[in-house]
Amino acid sequence: MSKLRSLLSWLLAGILALTIAGCGGSATVTPPPTYGADEITQIQKYAPSILATHERFDELLTAIDAANWTETQNLMRGPFGQMLQDMNYLSLHLLPEDQKVARQASRSIFEDFVRIDRAAADNNIDAAARAYDQVLTDFEQFVQVVPEAALAQASASEVTPPAPKAAEATPESAPEPVAESSEV
């Protein structure tokens, strides 16, 4: 019986030693995840339109300051609604930890737009302006997690400004009439 205990002790010690050695193994350090060319390309599909719409934030502020609630709502439901959709699509191609930040930022922007909409319904310029300031803060949080390579490419791409509205058109910006030729 003592021989059997001795044999079991040695067998158990051997299994324990193999388990410890197997778990210890070589320490390989995995590099942090990075963006590949495919991810950057996918992100670059959405970044230019997001940045172009960002250029229109001044229009939203002007509409809020003027208590032009129809224009405010049109901007939020039109170009800024599309911007939110593009932000959500772009966030799908970010690294996992950046996706969380990007999704939270876009969700916060959506909630800020809801607050602006409520302020518009209440004709409350101050509340709308505070929500607008929060939109800017949340947008900056979103941009912080977008890879610099994608932003550089997006800002370098040519973005055409929106056409002037009829009220903004001046005689200098109107196209010149085409003179008809008498030759046939």
Buried (B, 14 or more C-beta within 10 A) or exposed (E): EEEEEEEEEEEEEEEEEEEEEEEEEEEEEEEEEEBEEEBBEBBBBBBBBBBBBBEBBEBBBEBBEEEBBEBBBEBBEEBBBEBBBBBBBBBEBBBEEBBEBBBBBBBBBBBBBEBBBEBBEEEBBEBBBBBBEBBEEBBEBBBEBBBEBBBEBBEEEEEEEEEEEEEEEEEEEEEEEEEEEEEE
